[in-house]
């Protein structure tokens, strides 16, 4: 196995990706082509959670993927305003396809997975990969280089307008969050300003909401969340899946009864925190692999 970190751009030292790659062996099908998985952890575009990076990478590496963990631009590392993180993800997708032969990747089997804000980012690529402006933004005329073949979205933020609607109905909106020194309302407002701009409008919220750009070109998508998620409200997942069904696009949705936001794999190994362990939620890992096998066959 090879593990290495590479800058995505020469002039942005904090925007990078870490590769976890199988190496060919004479004993194990030396010329095998692997599927690939790009991982986008969450963190409200303020940072990226370690719980949604390497633990997830090792899960998919063990499952037989060549894995890439993207450190896209956040408030902590660059300009996180939309569409900059999307350009980062599209750039990595382009680079992986261009290096596919070198890295023993089947270019028709490249999936993306995102968590929370990272899922918002993955859903953006899923709904915009075919747009000329995105291809031009990463220096290519070939949109097919940017297309994910499958998408996995974990507790995703998919519609900023619906998110705000349910925030305004939330009786706990003005209580302090356990992991910050701010209220939930202030945390959400700050994150929105970072991603949407300081004076964001409803049109700007819609522009950054993947729900409004779903189409027949959206790749097959697996979504999961929990009914108890009170940070990224789960109604967004239901609306997203319903619209995909209306469009005739393959979709799989799992709404687990219990569990807070940000569970990652749902295991102790992914967090070291007993409150983030949930054996029921942890089933999403195998369910998502079955979804990927239906798309990609054996791997």
N, C-alpha and C positions, 0 to 999 in steps of 0.2 A: 504494500500500500504506500502511496505517496501522499503527503499532506504539505501544501504550500500556500502562501498568501501572495496575491498579486494586486498591484494597483490597477484600478479600472481606467484611470486617466493619468497622464504624466504630470498634470498641474493640480491635482487634487489628492494630497497625501493621505487623507482620511477616508477616501472612498475606495474600497477594495473588495476582493472576494477571496474566500479560502476554499481550496479544492481538496476533496478527499477522493482519491482515485485508486481503483483496483489496478494492479499491474499484471500484465500477461504472464502466464506460467506454462511451461511445457507440459506440466501435469494437469492443468486445469484450463483446457480450451484456450490456448495462447492467443488466438485471433478473435476471440469473442467480442461482439459489439454489445455494449451495455446501454440500458436506458439511462437518462440523466434526470436529476432533480435539483432545481434551484430553490433555496430556502430563504424566505424573507421573514425574519422575526419581527415582533411588534414592539411598541413602546410609545405610541401616540405621536410619532414623528419627532419626539423629544430625544430619544435614544433608541437602542435596540437591546432587548432582553437576552441575556446569555442563556436563559432557560429554553429559549426557542431557537437556539443556534446549534451548538455542537451536539447536545443530546439528540436532537432531531436528525442531524447529519449522520450520526453513528447508527441510528435506527435504519435510515434508508441505505446507508453503505452496506450494512449487514443484509438488507433485503436484496442487494444486487444492483444498486444504482451507482453511477458516478455522481458525486454530490458536490454542490457549490453553495456556499453560504455567502450571501451578499450583505455587505455593510454599506447600504445606500445612505444618501445624505439625510441627516437629521439636524435638529437644532444644535446638537452637541458637536457635529462634525462638518457642517457646511450650510448650504441654503436649502432647507427642506420644503420650500414653497412649491406647490404643484405647478408644473409637471416635472420638476427636477428629479425626484426619486423615481418616477416612471421612466425617465430617460436613462437613469442608471440601470434599471432592470432590463430595459430594451437593449442597452449596450452590451450587458452581460450575455443576454440571449443570443445576440448577433455573434459575439466572440466565441461562444461555445459551439455554435453551428459551424463557424469557420474553422474551428480547431477539432471538429468532430472526429475526423479520421485519426489525428494524432492522439487524441484522448480515448480512442476506442468507443466512441459514442454512436448509437443509432440515431441519426438526426430526425427520424420520424417518431421518436419516443422520448421527447423532452417534456417533462412535467414541471410545474411550479407549485409551491406550497407557501402559504402565508398565514400569519397569526395576527389577529387584531388589526393594527395599522398596516402590518405587512400583508395581511389578507386584502385590505383595501388596495394596496399597491398591486398585488397579483391580479385582482379583479379588474383593475385599470388596464393592465396589459391584455387580459382576456377580452376586453371589450374595445380596445383601441389598436390592437396589433396590426390591423389592416389599413389604418389611416396613413395617408401620405405624409402628413406633418410629423408623425412619429418616426417613420423611416428616415425622412430628411434630417430629423433631429439627431440621429445616431449615424449619419453619414452613409446611408445605403439607399438604393433604389428598389431593393427587393424586400417587400413586406413579409414574404414567406420565411425569411430568416428570423423574424420576430415572433412567429406564431407558437404559442404553447400547445402541445398536443393533448394535455390534460391539466386540470386545475384543481387544487385542494385549498379550501378556505376554512380556517378555524376561527371561530368567534369573530367574524368579519364585520368591519364597518363598511356598509355598502351604500348608504343613503344618508347624507348629512342632514337633509331636511327632516326625514323621519326620525333620525337620532335626536334632533332638537325638539321635535314634537313630544317624544316620550320623556325627554329630560325635563321638560316643563310640567309634565304630569307626575314626575317622580317625587314622592314625599320625602325622600332622603337626599334630595339634590343639594341642600345647603348644609349637610353634615360633612365633617372632615373625613377624608379618606385615610385609611390606616397606613398607607405607604407614602403619603406626602403630608405637608403641613398646610394644605389648602382644602377647601371644600370641593365636592365633586363638580359643582357648577363652575368654580374658578379654574379647576384643572381642565375641564372640557373647553372652556373659553380660551384659555391660553394655548392649548393644543390646536384649536381651530385657527387662531391667529398665526401660529407658526406655519401651518400647512396651507391655509387659504389666503393669508394676508391680513394685515392689521384691520383694515376696513372692509372685511368681506361682506358680500351681498348674497341674497338668495340665489341669484344667477351663478355666482361663484361657487356656492355650495353644490348646486346641481352639476356644474361643470366637473367637479371632482368626485361625483357620486357615480360609481359604475352602473348602478341600477338603471339609470336613464339611457345607457348606451348598449344595453343588451340587444343582441340581434341574432340572426341565424348563423352568423360567423363566429359566435362565441363558442369556445371549445367545451367539450364535456366537463362538467364541474361537480365536485363532491364538496358539500358544505356540512359543517357541524357546529353546534353551539349548545348552550344550556338554558333551560327555562328560568334559572335563577340569576343569569348574568344581568347585573344592574349597572354595568358601565358601558357596554355596547349592547343596546337593547335587541333581543333576539327576533323581534318582529321583522327586522330587516331581512333576515335569512328566509323567512317564510315568503315574503313578497318577492324576493329575488328568485327563489326556486319556482314559485308559481308563474312568474313571467317567463322563465326558461321553459316550463312545460307548455305555456301558450305558444311559444316560438318553435316548439318541437325540438329543442336542444336537449341532449341527454343530461340528466341531473339526478343527483342522489343527495338527500337531506336527512340528517340525524339531529333531533332535538332531545337532548338528555334531560331528565327531570331535575337532577341536582348538580350543583357545582358552580363555583364563582368564576369570574372572568380570569383568563390568563393561565389555564391549567396545563398548557403545553401537552406533553405526552400523558399527563395524569398519573405519573409514577414518581416514586421517591427519588429515583435516579436522576430525573429531569429537574428536580427542584431542591431536594434536601429538606423540604418543608412538609410536615405531615398534613397541613391544611390544604395542600395542593395535590394530594393523592386522592384518586377517585377511580376505583376499579371498574365501575360502569363506564365512565367516560373514556378510560384507557382502551376500551374496545374499538374506539375510532381508528386506532392504528391498523388493526387487521382488516377492518371494514374498508378503509381507504386502499389498502394493498389489493384487496379483491377487486375493487373498482379499477385500479390500475392494471391488474391482470386482464380484465375484460377489454381494456383499451389496447394493451401492448402484448398480450399473450404471456408466455413463460419468460421469466428473466431471473 
